[in-house]
């Protein structure tokens, strides 16, 4: 795993595997998930010459959770 500091102070955890000059595949693993390599997916793509990048979503792997995001209060009902 590699890490990249972000401007907001969080850390992006990611993994890159495959040939240096291979066509790039950005693998989004869904939720929940982290940058832990998935052998069957990575190996199949790498065997075909692709370079695969995947990352950990906030709160998974070594990445810290995002700060809570508050949404605005819903509008009051016209009946009240």
BAFI-231561 format. One record per atom (N, C-alpha, C): x, y, z. Coordinates in steps of 0.001 Angstrom, whole numbers, plus 524288, in hexadecimal, padded with zeros to 5 digits. Layout:
<recs>
XYZ ...
</recs>
This chain:
<recs>
803467FB6480000 800008000080000 8036D804D480000 8019D808AE7FD3F 8044480DB97FD40 8007A811C07FF5D 802818162D8010E 7FF2681A548030D 8008C81F7F80082 7FCAD822DF80037 7FD538280F7FDFC 7FA9182BEC8018C 7FD6182FB1803D9 7FAD58339F8071A 7F76983736803B6 7F2BB8385080584 7EF2383BCD802BE 7EF438413680533 7ED6D8451780250 7EDA584A838042A 7EA8C84B6980924 7E6648485080A03 7E32C8492280EAD 7E543846358136F 7E9F4843D9812F7 7EC5F8413B81757 7EB6383B5F81792 7E7AE8396B81477 7E6BC833CD81470 7EAE08311281128 7EAED82BED81162 7EEAD828BC80E8A 7EBB68253F80ABB 7ED7E82513805DA 7EB4782187801F4 7EEBC81CAF801C6 7EC7181828802D6 7EF3E8133180297 7EDEC810A57FD5C 7F1E680ED27FA8D 7F0E880C807F56F 7F4EB808477F439 7F3BA8052D7F04A 7F731801067EE7F 7F782801487E892 7FC3A800A17E682 7FD1A800757E0D8 7FFFD7FB5E7DFB7 7FDE77F84A7DC11 800817F36A7DA95 800267F2B77D4B3 803FA7F01C7D28C 804017EF007CCF4 8087C7F1C07CA41 808F47F0D17C51B 80D567F3067C22A 80D2F7F9017C207 811C47FB597C29E 81251801157C2BB 80FA9803C07BE1A 81016801977B97D 80DF5804187B4CF 808D4801AD7B2F0 806857FE527B613 801927FBDE7B47E 7FD147FFBF7B49C 7F8F37FEA87B1A0 7F44F802047B1DC 7F2428021E7B77B 7F0B0806B07B948 7EF228076D7BEB5 7E963806137BF8E 7E85F803237C3B5 7E311801DE7C560 7E26D803F67CAE6 7DE8F8075B7CBBF 7DD49809327D0FE 7D8F6805A27D2FB 7DA30802837D6ED 7D67E7FEB47D8F5 7D3B7800F07DDAE 7CE9F801C97DD25 7CB5B803917E181 7C8997FEC17E3A5 7C9E87FD3C7E858 7C8347F8517EA9B 7C2D77F86B7ECFE 7C04A7FCD87ED62 7BB2F7FD177EFE9 7BBBD7FE127F5B5 7B7997FD477F888 7B7997FE997FE0F 7B5C07F9F780133 7B7C47F898805A5 7BC7E7FAE9807BB 7C13A7F8C2804E9 7C5807FB5A80567 7CA227F951802DC 7CEE97FC9D803CD 7D3607FA1B8030F 7D8557FCCF803A6 7DBD77FB517FF1D 7E0907FD497FF3A 7E4407FC5F7FAF7 7E6C87F6FC7FB3B 7E4F97F3A47FEB6 7E7217EE5D7FF18 7E66F7EBB77F9CC 7EABC7E9FF7F769 7EA517E7A97F236 7E6C17E2DD7F223 7E3727E2957EE44 7DFFE7DE217ED7D 7E28A7DAB87E954 7E5167D6997EB18 7E8327D3527E7AB 7E5AF7D1EB7E289 7E0CC7D00E7E2A8 7DE517CE457DDCD 7DD9E7D2B97D9E1 7DC4A7D7587DBC1 7DB817DBD27D847 7E0C27DDE47D65F 7E44B7DED17DA04 7E9667E0FC7D894 7EC607DD4D7D4FE 7ECC47D85C7D687 7EFE47D4A47D386 7EDE97D40F7CDF7 7E8CF7D3DA7CD49 7E6967D3477C80F 7E7FC7D7EB7C490 7E77E7DCAB7C6B5 7E8BC7E15A7C3A8 7EE9D7E1CB7C2A1 7F1C17E0B47C698 7F7717E1187C612 7F9797DD197C224 7F7467D8627C23C 7F8D57D4567BE7B 7F7D77D6007B8D7 7F41F7D9937B81C 7F2DE7DB857B2DE 7F5D77E08B7B193 7F96C7E22A7B51C 7FCBC7E6AB7B413 7FAC37EBD97B625 7F6917EBC97B93F 7F4767F0B27BB61 7F7307F2277C076 7F73A7F7307C194 7F9277F95A7C68B 7F4427FADC7C99D 7F3C17F8D67CE56 7EEF67F98C7D161 7EFFF7FD077D61E 7EC8E800DB7D6E5 7ECC8804557DB71 7E7AB803B77DE66 7E809803137E37F 7E3688031D7E6CC 7E4AC806427EBAE 7E0BD807C47EE98 7E17B80B487F30D 7DDC7809D27F76A 7DEF280BBF7FC09 7DB8080AFF80087 7D7D080FA2800EC 7D2E080E70801CD 7CF0B8129A802A1 7CFB8814C580827 7CDF1819978091C 7CE7981BD180E58 7CC118183D8127D 7CF0881753816B1 7CD298140881AF1 7CE8280E4C81A50 7D0FC80CC881607 7D27F8075981525 7D8698070C8147C 7DAA7802678157E 7E050801E381525 7E2CC8059481917 7E6DF8084481781 7E98F80BF381AFA 7E7608117A81A89 7E3598123781749 7E1458178B81692 7DDBA8192381B05 7DE7681DE081CF9 7DAE281FD082107 7D58B820FD81EB3 7D1A3820D182206 7CC58822238204D 7CC12827E281EE5 7C86B8292481B7F 7C76782EAE81A4D 7C4BC8312C81EF5 7C59D8363081FC1 7C2A3838D8823E1 7BCD6838B582278 7B98F838B382679 7B3E8838908258A 7B24483D3382232 7AEE783C2881E7E 7ACDA8404281B21 7A7318412581CA9 7A5F6845E781DEB 7A09D8472381F7B 79DA78496281AD4 798F68478281A1E 795C2849A2815F1 7922984DC181848 790548516581519 78CDA8556C81728 787BF853038191C 7853E855AD81CC1 78046853CF81ECA 77C2C853D181A79 778B684FED81A8D 774A384FDB81689 770F5854828173F 76E908564681303 76AF785ABA81377 7664285939816D2 7642185D0C81980 75F7585C1281CA5 75AD385B388191A 7574A8581381AE8 7529A856FD817D6 74F3F85BEC8179F 74CC885CCA81334 7495386151812A2 744A4860E98163A 7437A85C21817FE 73EE985B5E81B71 73FF985CDF82110 744E785D9282295 745EE85EA782826 745F78645282967 
</recs>
